[in-house]
Amino acid sequence: MEQFAIKVYKPINAGGYDVSFTNSSTWMAVALVAIAIFLYVGTARPQLVPGRWQAAVEYVYDFITTMLDDNVGPEGRAFAPLLFAVFIFVLACNLLGLLPWIGAFTPTSHIAVTLGLAVLVFGIVCVVGFWKHGLHFFTLFWPKDTFFLLAAFVALIELLSFLSRPFTLAIRLFANMTAGHVLLKVFGTFVVALGSFGALPYVFGVLPLAVNVALSALEVLIAVVQAYVFALLASIYLNDAINLH
């Protein structure tokens, strides 16, 4: 599990709070730089007929706006920059953590990072809900035309379910990224251990190596899917805040 260890590169104490620069913050910074390069190359010189980089940026943005249109409606377009930023940041962190040989670190394999993102989204959802509807936002939890005692019971369950959203959102991303990296490490260990076993060196390591290659491809898919799921759930939560559904 040493691949998940937080290593301090630059100790920093700010008013009694530890805000040291670590391998996690380093790779989050790398993700931001990679995103900035991607956006700059794709949008620095926009063309009527887009090139590959411009088309890639436009595809990702159109993907997010379509998701908001489907789940929120026309009012969701106002939150396209937020959802775009969250999606592309999670995606970059997930994918950069899969780079081999350079000691890459996956920030989204730590609950502190995923919970921070989830709380940010959840906080914005609450602010939007109260700003748009005021105290009427609480009707989100109260079922209409239901017997009072049953409605109160359902409302309590709905409220607890609503408050658990940032935790389930964070744990889903964290658990998937952590589990995948653990599997890659385990089968990587099998490649080394079995590759030096027996009279024919490396023969026994072929199978776990093939499994690791397949797992690596699967991890790339999971990295994309988890970023999509995070953004999708964020759009659904925004729909609840805007439309009270």
Secondary structure, DSSP 8 states (H G I E B T S, - for coil): -GGG---EEE--EETTEE--EEHHHHHHHHHHHHHHHHHHHHHSS--SS--HHHHHHHHHHHHHHHHHHHHT-GGGGGGHHHHHHHHHHHHHHHHHTT-TTTT---GGGSHHHHHHHHHHHHHHHHHHHHHHHGGGGGGGSS-TT--HHHHHHHHHHHHHHHHTHHHHHHHHHHHHHHHHHHHHHHHHHHHHHHHT-SSSTTTTTHHHHHHHHHHHHHHHHHHHHHHHHHHHHHHHHHHHHHH--
